[in-house]
Amino acid sequence: MNNSVSNWNHVLMNNYGTPPLELVSGSGAIVVDAAGRSHIDLLAGIAVNALGHAHPAIIEAVTAQVSTLGHVSNLFASSPVVDAAASLVAKVGDDSTRVFFCNSGAEANEAAFKLARLTKRSRILAAVDGFHGRTMGSLAMTGQPAKRKPFEPLPGGVEFYPYGDIDYLTSLVAVNPAETAAIILEPIQGETGVIPAPEGFLRAVRELCDEHGILMIVDEVQTGVGRTGDFFAYQHEGIVPDVITMAKGLGGGIPIGATLARGRAAELFAPGAHGTTFGGNPVACAAANAVLGIIDDEFCAEVTRKGAQFAELVSEIPGVSEVRGRGLMLGVVLDEPIAKAAVAGGFDHGLILNAPAADVIRLTPPLIISDAEIAIAADALKNLLTELHSQESSS
């Protein structure tokens, strides 16, 4: 065992458990561990490394910025933060959009929670099994009791609806529409097993929110920045939310989050209402600008194509019952609950995998993964699952 893994528990808290191996370098969609083994990275730091590892555009942008101006706090302006915000406003396509930069998806959702509070309405409706972060406000909107219970009492006013059930959600709003501040949802629930919303659900939520003056908050932390083949996953249904939360792929590996609000939602924060010391850091925004300069419509079309190719190859593997998701955010549903064993066994097959559920392998590779790497990864996954099924049969 290498030193970083063996020393982990001596210096770090036990909230993650002990990592299975140490990664020491990466290039594109490939990472190398401390033993010198190469792996195709099908997790990308949990959908973070959108442009892969050591992308030259990010290296150049971050190096130039940190060599010039590293941090100024939010008391001063700098061009990287204004440029990044302007690019995001353009991506939304509504000039009333305003941006709040922070450092993570949880912080972005925390800001969205506070925006909802400023409507002076008391209710926030969130989806069962949804995941929005681990800070107290974002956790309050997370529909997973096991994550919530140890930290109760959480901020109040949050009620839960079955994900994708517009009839139930409509009836829940009807209990007290005048006090319903916001409805929050993910276009695809990533942490529950890559579960897309039913077709038409986002459009129906948009109509419901319009009818009652409710803020529609869409959590694009994992699905955004081209991950699903559109820059924002909500674009698949042709709607625009009132509030959009982002992080993960936005910085291509450099920590940054953002809360975008448009229309009346953009006017809720006043000076002093919210802030964060590192939000809008010039180096993080320089990285975001590099990412935003590359992930355009043509790039997203390639994500769609590669995602379809990957899904087709994986769906043909024995033991795979379904491949769901969009673009390069795929959930490989297995016939047997062996996903965690697949993650552990993947290291010996040159794969970095993730198991959000007992019978689901999540594939969120760098968006720049090549066709050849997709083919190699699918073949390796086939060999891995064949091996695991063989072990199951013999036991």
C-alpha positions in Angstrom: 0.0 0.0 0.0 1.4 3.4 -0.9 2.1 6.1 1.7 -0.8 8.4 0.9 -3.4 5.6 1.3 -1.7 4.0 4.4 -1.4 7.4 6.1 -4.9 8.7 5.2 -6.6 7.7 8.4 -3.8 9.1 10.5 -4.3 12.7 9.3 -7.8 12.9 7.7 -11.3 12.6 9.2 -13.1 9.4 8.5 -16.0 10.9 6.5 -14.9 9.3 3.2 -13.4 6.0 4.5 -10.1 4.9 3.2 -9.5 5.4 -0.5 -8.7 2.3 -2.5 -5.7 3.7 -4.3 -3.7 6.9 -4.9 -3.8 8.6 -8.3 -0.6 10.5 -9.2 -1.1 11.9 -12.7 -3.6 12.3 -15.5 -3.8 13.3 -19.2 -7.0 13.6 -21.1 -9.3 10.7 -20.1 -6.4 8.6 -18.6 -5.2 8.6 -15.0 -2.2 6.8 -13.5 -2.0 5.4 -10.0 0.9 5.2 -7.6 1.7 1.6 -8.8 2.1 3.0 -12.4 -1.1 1.4 -13.7 -3.1 3.4 -16.3 -6.9 3.6 -16.0 -9.6 5.1 -18.3 -11.3 7.6 -16.0 -15.1 7.0 -16.4 -15.9 9.1 -13.3 -13.9 12.4 -14.1 -13.9 13.4 -10.4 -17.7 12.9 -10.3 -18.4 14.7 -13.5 -16.0 17.5 -12.7 -13.1 17.1 -15.2 -15.2 18.1 -18.3 -12.1 18.6 -20.4 -10.2 15.8 -18.9 -6.9 16.0 -17.0 -4.2 18.5 -17.7 -6.1 20.2 -20.5 -3.7 22.8 -22.1 -6.4 25.5 -22.2 -7.0 25.3 -18.5 -3.3 25.0 -17.7 -2.5 28.1 -19.7 -5.5 30.1 -18.3 -4.8 29.3 -14.7 -1.0 29.7 -14.9 -1.4 33.1 -16.6 -3.9 34.3 -14.0 -2.2 33.1 -10.9 1.0 34.7 -12.2 -0.8 38.0 -12.5 -3.5 38.3 -9.9 -4.5 35.4 -7.7 -7.1 36.7 -5.3 -8.8 40.0 -4.6 -11.9 39.1 -2.6 -15.4 40.2 -3.6 -14.6 43.8 -2.6 -12.9 44.5 -5.9 -13.7 43.7 -9.6 -11.5 41.7 -11.9 -12.0 40.9 -15.6 -12.1 37.0 -15.3 -15.2 37.1 -13.1 -17.0 39.6 -15.3 -16.1 37.6 -18.4 -17.3 34.3 -16.9 -20.5 35.8 -15.7 -21.2 37.4 -19.1 -20.6 34.0 -20.8 -23.1 32.3 -18.5 -25.7 35.0 -19.0 -25.3 34.4 -22.8 -25.7 30.7 -22.3 -29.1 31.3 -20.5 -30.1 33.6 -23.3 -31.9 36.1 -21.0 -30.2 39.5 -20.4 -31.9 39.8 -17.1 -29.8 36.9 -15.7 -27.4 37.7 -12.9 -24.7 35.5 -11.5 -23.5 34.7 -8.0 -20.2 32.9 -7.9 -19.2 30.5 -5.1 -17.0 27.5 -4.6 -19.2 24.3 -4.9 -22.6 22.9 -5.8 -23.7 22.8 -2.2 -23.0 26.5 -1.9 -24.8 27.2 -5.2 -27.9 25.5 -3.8 -27.5 27.2 -0.5 -27.7 30.5 -2.3 -30.8 29.3 -4.2 -32.4 28.3 -0.8 -31.7 31.8 0.5 -33.2 33.4 -2.7 -36.4 31.3 -2.1 -36.5 32.6 1.5 -36.3 36.2 0.2 -39.6 35.8 -1.7 -41.3 36.0 1.8 -43.0 32.7 1.1 -42.3 29.8 3.4 -42.5 26.5 1.4 -39.9 24.9 -0.8 -40.8 21.7 -2.6 -38.0 19.2 -3.4 -37.9 15.8 -4.9 -37.7 12.5 -3.1 -34.3 11.0 -3.6 -32.9 14.3 -4.9 -29.4 15.4 -3.9 -28.5 19.1 -3.6 -25.5 19.0 -1.2 -24.4 18.5 2.4 -24.4 22.0 3.9 -27.4 22.5 6.2 -29.6 24.4 3.7 -28.8 22.2 0.7 -29.2 19.1 2.9 -32.6 20.3 3.9 -33.6 20.1 0.3 -32.0 16.7 -0.2 -34.7 14.0 -0.4 -32.5 11.2 1.1 -33.5 10.5 4.8 -30.3 8.6 5.6 -28.2 11.7 4.8 -30.6 14.1 6.5 -31.4 12.3 9.8 -28.0 12.6 11.6 -28.1 16.4 11.3 -31.7 17.1 12.2 -33.3 19.5 13.0 -32.6 21.0 9.6 -33.9 24.3 8.3 -37.7 24.0 8.0 -40.3 24.7 5.3 -39.1 21.9 2.9 -41.7 19.3 1.7 -41.0 16.4 -0.7 -42.8 15.1 -3.8 -42.1 11.9 -5.8 -39.7 12.7 -8.6 -41.4 13.0 -11.9 -45.0 12.8 -10.5 -46.6 16.1 -11.7 -50.0 15.2 -10.4 -48.7 14.8 -6.8 -46.6 17.9 -7.1 -49.6 19.9 -8.4 -51.7 18.7 -5.5 -48.9 19.6 -3.0 -48.8 23.1 -4.4 -52.6 23.4 -4.1 -52.4 22.9 -0.3 -51.0 26.4 -0.1 -49.9 28.0 -3.4 -49.6 31.5 -1.9 -46.9 30.3 0.5 -45.0 28.1 -2.0 -41.7 29.9 -2.8 -39.9 27.4 -5.0 -39.8 24.0 -6.6 -36.3 22.5 -6.9 -35.3 19.5 -9.1 -32.5 17.9 -11.0 -33.1 17.1 -14.7 -31.4 13.8 -14.0 -30.9 12.5 -10.5 -27.3 11.5 -10.5 -26.6 10.3 -6.9 -29.7 8.0 -6.9 -28.6 6.1 -10.0 -28.8 8.4 -13.0 -32.5 8.7 -13.2 -33.8 11.2 -15.9 -37.0 13.1 -15.2 -39.9 11.7 -17.3 -40.3 13.4 -20.7 -42.4 16.6 -20.3 -42.0 16.8 -16.5 -39.8 19.9 -16.6 -42.2 21.7 -19.0 -45.1 20.8 -16.6 -43.2 22.1 -13.6 -42.5 25.3 -15.5 -46.2 25.8 -16.2 -47.1 25.1 -12.6 -44.6 27.7 -11.4 -45.8 30.3 -13.9 -49.4 29.7 -12.8 -48.7 30.4 -9.1 -45.7 32.7 -9.2 -43.3 30.1 -7.9 -39.6 30.1 -8.5 -38.4 27.1 -10.6 -34.9 26.1 -9.4 -33.1 23.6 -11.6 -30.0 22.0 -10.1 -27.5 21.6 -13.0 -24.5 21.0 -10.7 -23.9 17.6 -12.3 -25.9 17.8 -15.5 -24.7 21.2 -16.7 -21.7 22.4 -18.8 -22.4 20.0 -21.7 -22.6 16.8 -19.7 -25.9 15.7 -21.3 -25.3 16.9 -24.8 -26.9 20.3 -24.2 -25.1 23.0 -22.3 -27.9 22.9 -19.7 -29.9 19.7 -19.4 -33.1 21.7 -19.0 -32.7 22.8 -22.6 -33.8 19.3 -23.7 -37.3 20.4 -22.8 -37.1 23.9 -24.2 -37.8 25.7 -20.9 -35.8 28.2 -18.9 -35.8 28.1 -15.0 -35.9 31.1 -12.7 -32.8 29.9 -10.9 -30.0 27.6 -12.1 -27.3 26.2 -9.9 -23.9 25.0 -11.3 -20.5 23.7 -10.2 -18.6 20.5 -11.1 -17.7 20.8 -14.8 -17.7 24.6 -14.8 -14.1 24.9 -13.6 -12.8 21.8 -15.3 -11.2 20.6 -12.1 -10.8 24.0 -10.3 -13.4 24.6 -7.6 -16.1 27.0 -8.6 -19.9 27.1 -8.3 -22.5 29.5 -9.6 -26.1 30.5 -8.9 -27.8 32.1 -11.9 -31.1 33.9 -11.5 -33.2 35.8 -14.0 -36.2 38.1 -13.9 -37.5 39.0 -10.5 -35.3 36.2 -8.9 -32.2 38.2 -10.1 -33.3 41.1 -7.9 -33.8 39.3 -4.6 -30.2 39.7 -3.3 -29.2 43.2 -2.1 -25.8 44.3 -0.9 -24.9 42.4 2.3 -27.6 39.7 1.8 -25.1 36.9 0.8 -21.5 36.4 0.1 -18.4 34.2 0.2 -14.7 35.2 0.4 -13.5 33.0 -2.4 -16.5 33.4 -4.7 -15.5 34.9 -8.1 -11.8 34.2 -7.4 -9.9 35.3 -10.6 -8.0 32.0 -10.9 -11.2 29.9 -10.7 -13.0 32.2 -13.1 -10.0 32.0 -15.5 -10.4 28.2 -15.5 -14.2 28.6 -16.1 -13.5 31.0 -19.0 -11.3 28.4 -20.6 -14.0 25.7 -20.2 -16.7 28.0 -21.5 -14.6 28.9 -24.5 -14.4 25.3 -25.6 -17.9 23.8 -24.7 -20.0 25.3 -27.5 -22.8 23.8 -29.6 -20.5 21.8 -31.8 -18.8 20.3 -28.7 -22.1 19.4 -27.2 -23.2 17.7 -30.4 -20.1 15.5 -30.1 -21.0 14.7 -26.5 -24.4 13.5 -27.7 -22.8 11.4 -30.4 -20.2 9.8 -28.1 -22.8 9.2 -25.4 -25.0 7.3 -27.8 -22.0 5.3 -29.0 -21.0 4.4 -25.4 -24.6 3.5 -24.4 -25.0 1.3 -27.4 -21.8 -0.6 -26.8 -22.5 -1.0 -23.0 -26.1 -2.1 -23.6 -24.9 -5.1 -25.5 -22.9 -6.5 -22.5 -24.4 -9.6 -20.9 -25.7 -8.7 -17.4 -26.7 -5.1 -18.4 -30.5 -4.7 -18.3 -30.7 -1.0 -19.3 -28.5 2.0 -20.0 -30.3 5.3 -19.0 -29.3 9.0 -19.0 -28.2 11.4 -21.8 -25.0 12.4 -23.4 -22.0 11.3 -21.2 -24.0 10.9 -18.0 -25.1 7.3 -18.2 -26.4 4.8 -15.6 -25.6 1.2 -16.4 -28.4 -0.8 -14.7 -27.2 -4.4 -13.9 -29.2 -7.6 -13.6 -27.4 -8.3 -10.2 -26.5 -5.9 -7.3 -22.8 -6.1 -8.1 -22.0 -2.5 -8.9 -19.7 -2.0 -5.9 -17.8 -5.1 -6.7 -17.5 -3.8 -10.3 -15.9 -0.6 -8.9 -13.4 -2.5 -6.9 -12.7 -4.9 -9.7 -12.4 -2.1 -12.2 -9.0 -1.1 -11.1 -7.6 -4.4 -12.3 -9.3 -3.9 -15.7 -8.0 -0.3 -16.1 -11.2 1.4 -15.3 -12.3 4.1 -12.8 -16.0 3.5 -12.1 -18.6 4.6 -9.6 -21.7 2.9 -8.1 -24.4 5.3 -6.9 -26.7 2.3 -6.3 -26.2 -1.4 -5.7 -27.2 -2.3 -9.2 -26.1 0.8 -11.1 -22.7 1.8 -12.5 -22.4 5.6 -13.2 -20.4 6.6 -16.3 -19.4 10.3 -16.3 -16.1 10.3 -18.2 -14.4 13.5 -19.4 -16.3 15.0 -22.3 -13.2 14.8 -24.4 -13.0 11.0 -24.2 -12.1 9.6 -27.6 -14.0 7.0 -29.7 -11.1 4.6 -29.2 -11.2 5.0 -25.4 -14.9 4.5 -25.4 -14.5 1.2 -27.3 -11.6 0.1 -25.0 -13.6 1.0 -21.9 -16.7 -0.9 -23.1 -14.7 -4.0 -23.8 -13.0 -3.8 -20.5 -16.3 -3.4 -18.7 -17.6 -6.4 -20.6 -14.7 -8.5 -19.4 -15.1 -7.2 -15.8 -18.8 -8.0 -15.6 -18.2 -11.4 -17.2 -15.6 -12.1 -14.6 -17.9 -11.0 -11.8 -20.8 -13.1 -13.0 -18.5 -16.1 -13.3 -17.5 -15.6 -9.7 -21.1 -15.3 -8.6 -21.9 -18.6 -10.4 -19.1 -20.5 -8.9 -20.0 -19.3 -5.4 
